[in-house]
Amino acid sequence: PDDLSEAEKKLWLKDWVSSEAGLAFEKQRNERFQLSIQNYGARISKDGSFQIDAVPRGLYKLSIQLDERPQKDTFQSANWASIEMPVEIAEREVNLGRIVLEPAQ
């Protein structure tokens, strides 16, 4: 409500979030968020390229995580390199260019 002071707004919000209406709103918001999450997987070719098919147009966060090195006997560790970057899918084919992965900390 606009006619409340800042202190009154905080109290109102605290009461509302635990109310039946507030809980229903939060549940619906969480359900919409879960429906909006989409994961796509891909195998990386020996030359380092990968392809992900049937991705609808939109703005995505590309998250790449490698879980083991190509020579398994030299190093084994979960998440040895990773990167996150925004990607906009506007065309049928998108070339992301060279992506350099940073070693995991």
C-alpha positions in Angstrom: 0.0 0.0 0.0 1.3 3.4 -1.0 -0.2 5.3 1.9 1.9 3.6 4.6 5.2 4.7 6.1 8.3 2.7 5.4 8.0 1.0 8.9 4.4 0.3 8.3 5.1 -1.2 4.9 7.7 -3.5 6.4 5.2 -4.7 9.0 2.5 -5.1 6.3 4.8 -7.2 4.1 5.9 -9.3 7.0 2.3 -10.2 7.8 1.3 -10.6 4.1 4.1 -13.1 3.2 2.9 -15.5 6.0 -0.8 -15.0 5.1 -2.7 -17.4 2.9 -2.6 -15.0 0.0 1.1 -14.4 0.4 1.9 -18.1 0.6 -0.3 -18.8 -2.5 1.5 -16.1 -4.4 5.0 -17.4 -3.5 4.0 -21.0 -4.4 2.7 -19.8 -7.8 5.8 -17.7 -8.4 8.1 -20.7 -7.6 6.1 -22.9 -9.9 6.4 -20.4 -12.8 10.1 -20.2 -12.1 10.6 -24.0 -12.2 8.7 -24.2 -15.5 11.0 -21.5 -16.9 14.2 -23.5 -16.2 15.4 -25.6 -19.1 18.6 -27.7 -19.3 20.2 -28.9 -22.5 23.1 -31.3 -22.6 25.8 -31.9 -25.2 28.8 -34.1 -25.8 32.1 -32.3 -26.6 33.8 -33.6 -29.8 37.5 -34.4 -29.9 38.1 -31.0 -31.6 36.3 -29.2 -28.7 33.2 -28.4 -30.6 29.7 -29.1 -29.4 26.1 -28.8 -30.7 22.8 -28.4 -28.9 19.8 -28.9 -31.1 16.2 -27.7 -30.8 16.8 -24.7 -28.5 14.0 -22.1 -28.8 14.8 -18.5 -29.4 15.5 -16.5 -26.2 18.1 -15.3 -23.8 20.0 -18.1 -21.9 22.8 -18.5 -19.4 25.3 -20.9 -20.9 27.0 -22.9 -18.1 29.7 -25.3 -19.1 31.2 -27.7 -16.6 33.7 -30.4 -17.3 33.8 -33.2 -14.8 36.9 -35.1 -16.0 39.9 -34.6 -18.2 40.2 -36.4 -21.5 43.1 -38.5 -20.1 41.4 -40.0 -17.1 44.6 -41.5 -15.7 46.3 -38.1 -15.4 43.8 -36.2 -13.2 40.3 -37.0 -11.8 38.2 -34.4 -10.1 34.7 -33.2 -10.2 34.3 -29.8 -12.0 37.9 -29.1 -13.0 36.9 -26.3 -15.3 33.8 -24.2 -15.9 32.4 -21.0 -17.3 29.0 -19.1 -17.3 28.1 -16.6 -20.0 24.9 -15.1 -21.4 23.8 -16.3 -24.8 21.0 -14.9 -27.0 19.5 -17.5 -29.4 18.0 -15.4 -32.3 18.9 -17.5 -35.3 18.7 -21.1 -36.2 22.5 -21.5 -35.8 24.6 -19.6 -33.3 28.4 -19.8 -33.4 29.8 -18.8 -29.9 33.3 -18.7 -31.2 36.2 -19.8 -28.9 35.2 -20.3 -25.3 38.1 -20.4 -22.8 37.4 -22.4 -19.6 38.8 -21.3 -16.3 40.3 -23.9 -14.0 38.1 -24.6 -11.0 39.3 -23.2 -7.7 
